[in-house]
Amino acid sequence: MTRVLRLRWGGVAALALLLSASCGHGGTGGASADSSSAAKAAAPLPASPSAASLDAAPPASETGGFDGRKAYEHVAKLVSFGPHPPASDAIHRVQDYIRSQLKMFGCATDEDDFNAQTPIGTLAMKNIVAKIPGNGQGIILLLTHYDTLRLDNFVGADDSGSSTGLMLEMARILCSQPKRANAVWIAFLDGEEAQVVTGGQAQWSDADSVYGSRELAARLAVSRKLKTIKAVILADMIGQRNLEIPRESSSTRWLTDLVWHTAKRLGYKDIFVSREEAVSDDHGPFLSRNVPATDIIDYSGYVSPGYWHTPQDTLDKISARSLAVVGHVILESVAELQKR
């Protein structure tokens, strides 16, 4: 679930939509940490993605080795666990899945267990970081969150399944590559969503959101690793059909330019568009510490049909082609950053 707090739109309709979406890109919804039986009622994993859901995903040979079908299969598996807000039984199964996939890919991983102080009490959370070593001291950091909104029957196919499935496929590719100039770390973050919901709407605030990102940024600062982070690329809500990703206006301009120029070079300028929107998200704690960061997110495209932060954020909304396109752009953007 992306937490979009401040969004620049024109027109009365956009304003009404923003007001109806409350104040949070990241969501909250339930009262208990386990989200009751809904968290355990996992939908069965499809034997194979349907032709419609694949949306003619290009072969991996055309997307730098990034396989949109494999990324889609990860999203389907994540959805099958059901709602998985922080500290739920279901999120523990999601963590096991992420851990097992990274191990299968040969990725070295670190796990950071921490207790987050939230308005609904102390919640146990976990960040999982795949670390691909480099020859130098620099680090390129890729981010996704894997928790879902604390809302009954909310499985979060796009928010947060799409970006987490994408980053698992990214790990499969990068963990098998030889050392490059800079290390690449892929962080799977817990607790992006706000934990308070009022009247069915998530109450996003700086204090109640992006727990995992704030934890990671703080730990990197304490270890003095933060100054070695060359760039942070966050993906969030990138799996929907008819994808149109605006430039996030608070992101670091040179880094956003690099990603958008890469997308244009690859032939995706109709997806990575030039208009701007302002979004509060997991890149914020890094921007506030003067680390270059950019957010790849199609927020308004998912809010407009009414799927965002509702039980309608389901697997049938996800396109393997969209996953392939964004994965291709991030993979090539990392390659560009390795040259700097």
C-alpha positions, 0 to 999 in steps of 0.5 A, a space after each residue: 500500500 503506498 502512502 500518498 499523503 500529499 498529491 498535486 492534482 487539478 480540478 474539483 474531482 481530484 480534490 474530492 477524490 483526495 479528501 475521500 482517500 483520507 490522509 494516508 498513502 499507507 493504510 490501516 484498517 483493522 483493530 487487532 495485530 492478526 487481522 483475525 481469521 481473514 489473515 489465515 484465509 489464504 486464497 489458493 495460488 493459481 496453477 499458472 497465470 491466466 492469459 488476461 493477467 499476463 497482458 502479453 508480458 514481453 519475454 525476458 530476452 527483451 527486458 534485460 533478463 527481467 521476467 515479468 511472468 516470474 514477478 507476477 507469480 510472486 505477486 500471486 503467492 503473496 496474495 495467497 497469504 491473505 491480509 498481512 499487516 504487521 505482527 500478524 500470523 500471515 506476515 510471518 508466512 510472508 517473511 518465510 516466503 521472502 526469506 526462502 526465495 532469497 536463499 534459493 537465489 543465493 542472496 546473502 541476507 540480513 534481518 532486522 527485528 525491531 519493535 515499533 511504537 505505534 498508536 495501537 501499541 508495540 508491534 514486532 516488525 522485521 526488515 529483510 535486506 538482500 545484499 549483493 556485494 560490490 568491489 567498492 564502498 558504494 551502495 545502491 539501495 532498492 526498496 519495497 514494503 511488503 506489509 498490507 493495510 490493516 483492513 479486513 479482506 485486504 490482500 494488497 495485490 498492487 499495494 504492496 504485492 506488485 513491488 515486492 514481487 518485482 523486487 524478488 525477481 530483481 534479487 533473482 537476477 542481481 544475486 547471480 551477477 558478478 561483482 560490480 563497482 557498487 554493492 546493491 542492497 534490496 530492502 523488503 520493509 515492514 510497517 509502511 502503512 499507518 496502523 490507525 484507521 478511523 471510519 474505514 480510512 487510514 490516518 496517515 501521519 509522519 509518526 504513524 507510517 514508514 516504520 521499516 524505512 525509518 528504522 533502516 535509515 536510522 540504523 544505516 546512520 548509526 553504522 555510518 553506512 548511510 554516507 555510502 548510499 549513492 542512490 535509493 530507488 523505491 518501487 510502490 504500486 507498479 503492477 496495475 494495467 494502463 500504468 502511468 507513472 508520474 515523477 514524484 516531485 519531492 524526489 531527488 531530481 538528478 536521480 529521477 531524471 536518470 530513471 526517466 531518461 532510462 525509461 525513454 531510452 527503452 521505449 517506455 516514455 508513455 508509461 514514465 510520464 513527465 507530469 509530477 505528483 507529490 507522494 509521501 512514501 518510504 523514500 522520505 526518511 532517506 530524503 530527510 537525511 540528504 540521501 538521493 532517493 526517488 519513488 516509482 509509483 502510480 498512485 492516482 491511477 489506482 485511486 481513481 478506479 476506487 481500488 486503493 485501500 479496498 478489498 478490491 485490490 486483488 490479483 486480477 488488477 495486476 499485469 505481468 507486462 507492467 511488472 516487466 516494464 518497471 523491472 526493466 527500467 529499474 534494472 537498467 537504471 541500476 546499471 547506469 548508476 554503476 557507471 557513476 
